[in-house]
Amino acid sequence: MEFGQYLGLTFAIFVTLAILSFLYKDNPFYRFAEHLVVGVSAGYFVIILWFQGLDDKLFGPLADGDWYFAYLNSSNAEYMIPAILGCLMWTRFSKNYSWVSRWPMAMYIGISAGLAIPLEMSNRVNKQLAAMMVDIKWDQFLGGADMLWLLDINSGLSQVLVLVGTMLAIIYFFFSKAHTGVFGKAATGGIWVLMIGFGASFGFTVMARISLFINRIQDTADWGKTAFDAAETANPNYHSGFQVVFWALVVFVIGYVVWEIMKTLKEPKATAQ
């Protein structure tokens, strides 16, 4: 690892510790890391929108035209229509002409809704129904002179569970009939199905966050190992600067912790009312 890469890794460790410091309390280091993430994300998406949006989908198709003709002599002059509509959105900041922005916004929202609704229906309704209505898999066994059909313990059982769980969840949301008797018990089963689904989603989210935390711990371990890995076979670019950077960050973190402890001890304790 080169020294410049190690400095970048050190800064990543510092930002990680700054974010985790919020577990103690809000502090300037956490706010610095928070603002840094927001700023870098905003700048990153601006660049992405420019190169994958304007440059790729507007200026690229209009490249065969001339700007002093407003690109109307281009073979793709119709691309100027969405460009004009996009410029009209900026009238939102004008007190006198803010009403003009309603036209491009209405078109944008209408087109977005027309694209999103079929996709949502396909992904969240049609595909879910298709997955529920697959043929249940059965295993065939010989039993004397007759053929015995038994439910497949893997695919078949899971398909039955999906079918039963979906029906129970739908019954819970059927409010035209009182949830009493057998119907009420089925609705209670629907609640269990929903809770299992919510719990699985929450567990998946937690595991994703834990995997990110493990990655940061691994980077921290690699950072500490690289600082003292003087073997030429492991790091031919090694020099004393690696350890200097390592101990500088360690001393900085320890010093801040000690400063916080001393400040807490010096604060007068609130007297009980």
N, C-alpha and C positions, 0 to 999 in steps of 0.2 A: 504494500500500500504506500502511495506517495504521501508526502507531508500535507499537501493541499487537500487530498481526500480525507486525511485524518482530521484536519481542521473542520471540514464539513461534517464529519461524523461527530466530532465534539460538539458542534453547534446543535446538531440533532438531539444529542443527549441532554444538552442544556435546555432546549425547548421542551423535551419530554418531562424533565424534572420541574420546569416552570408550570406546565399544565397540571402535573400531579400535586403541586404545592397548594392548589385550591382546596384539596382535602383538609388542609390545616385552616386556611382562611384566605379571603381575597387579598391579593398583594400585587405590587407593581410588576413582578416578574410574570405572574399569571396574565395580567392585563396586556403586557407586551406580547406574550405568545398568542393570546386570543386575537389581538389586533393584527398581528403578523399573519395568522392563518386567514383571517377575513380579507386582508389586503392582497395577499398572494393569490387567493382563490378568485377574487374579483379580477385581478390583472390577468390571470390565466384564462378565465372564461372570455374576457374581452378579446384576447389574442385568438382564441379558438373561434369565436363568433366572426372575427374579421377574416381569418384565412379560410374557414370552412363555410362561412356565410356570404359576406359581401364579396370577397375576392374570388371565391370559387363559383358562386351562383349568380353574381351580378356583373362584376367587372370582367370576369372571364368570358362569358357569352357576348358581352358588348365590346370586346377588344378589337373587333374588325371595324368599329365605327370611330368617329372623331368626337372629342369632348366639346369642341366649339360648335358642333351641330347638335349638342345634347344627345349624342349617340343615336339620333333618329335615322342616320344613314347606315346603321348596323343591320346585319341580316337578322338579328334577334332584338329588334327595336321594341317588341312587346314587353321586354323585361323592364323597360322604363316605367311601366304602369305600377308594378309593386314598389319600385324605387320611389316614385312620387308619393304613393300612399304612405310609405315609411317616413318620408320627410314631413308629410302632413301631421304625423303623430306628434312632432315637436311643437306644434301650435298649442299643445296642452299647457305650455308654460306661459302663454299669452293671455292676458285678461280679456282682451277684446275678441280674439279669434280662437279661443279654446274650443268653441263649438265645432270647429272644422275637424278636430281630432276624433270626433264621434264617428265620422264616416269610415276612416281606415280601421278604427277599433271595432266597429260593428262587423265589417268584412272579416277581420282577423278572427274575432270570436266565433262568427258563423262558420267560417272554414274550419277552424279548430274543432268546433263541436261536431261538424259533419264528418271529420276524420276520426275523432276520438270515440264517438258513440259506437260506430260499427266495430272498432277494435276492442272496446270494452265488452261489448256483447259477445264478440268472438272468444276473447280470452277468459272472461269471468263467468260467462253463462253457457255458451254453446259448447266450448271444450270441456267444461265441468260436467255438463249433461252427457256429452259423448263418453267421457271417462266413466260415468256411473252406469251407463247402459251397455257395457261390453258383455259379451257372453261369459257366463260363469264357467270356469274350467273344472272339468271332472276327470277323475282317473278311472280307468277301466281295468277290472280284475276278473279273473276266471274263478267262478265259484260253482264247482260241479258242472252241470250241464248248462247253467245260466250265466249270463254276464252280469257282474255287479258293478254299478256305477257309484263311486265314492267321491266325495268332495276333495279336490286337491288341497293339501294341507298348506301350501304356500300361496299360489296365485288365486286359487278358488276361494279360500278363506278370506283373503284380503278383499276380494271383490264383493263378497257378501257383507263384510264389515262396512265397506264404503257405501253400499246400497242401503243397508239398515241405518247407518249413521246419518246419511243424507236425508232419509225419510223422517227420522226422529227430529232432526234440526228444523225441517220444514214444518212439521206438526207443531213445534213450539211457537213458530211465528204465525200460526193460523188462529186468529183471535175471534173469528165469527162463531166459535163454539166454546163453551165454558170448558176449562181444563179440569174436568172431573172424571172420575171413574177410570176406565182403561185409557181413554183419550188423555186424561191428566197424567197418568203414569208415563205414557209415551212422550208427552211434553216435558216431563221431568228428565226422561232419558235424553231428550234433545238438549236440555241445559247441560247435562254431563258432556255430551258431544262437543258443545260449544266451548265449555271450559277446557276440555282436552285440547281443542284446536288452538284456543288462545294461549294456553300454557306451552304448547309446542312452538308456537310462533315466538313467544317471549324467550323460551329457552334457546331457540336458534339465534335470536338477536344477542342474547348474553354470551353465547359461545363465540359469536363473531367478534364481539368486543374483547373477550378473553384472548382470542387468537391474536388480535392486534397488540394486546398487552404483552403476550409472550414474545412477539416479534420485537417489541421495544426492549424487553429484558435481554434477549439474545444479542441485540445490537450493543447494549451496554456491556455485556460480557466480552464481546469481540473488541469493543473500544478499550477496555481495561487490559485485555490480553495483548493487543497491538502495541500499547504503550511500553511494554516490557519485553516484547518479543524481539530481542536483538540478534537472533540467529540470521545469518545472511541467506540461508536457504529459505527461511520463512518470509523475511522482509529485507531484500537487498537495499532498499532505500532508507533503512533505519538510521536515525541519529538521535542525539540527546534532546532535540526539540519535542519528540513524542512524549517523553516523560515530563518535560516542562509544562506542556499543555495539560497533561493529565493532572498533575499536582496543582496546577493553577485553578482548574475547575473544582477539584476536591476541596482545596482551601477556601475557595469562594463560597461553596455550598455550606461547609462547616461554619465558616465565619458568619454567614447569614443566619444559620440556625442558632448559633450562640447569641448573636445580636437580638434576635426575637425573644430568646429566653430571658436575657438580661432586661430587655424592655418590659416584658411581662412582670418580672419580679419587682421592678421599680414602680410600676403603676400602683396607686393606692387602691386597696381592696374596698369594694362598696360595702358600706355598713348596712346591716339588716335593718329594714324599716319595722 
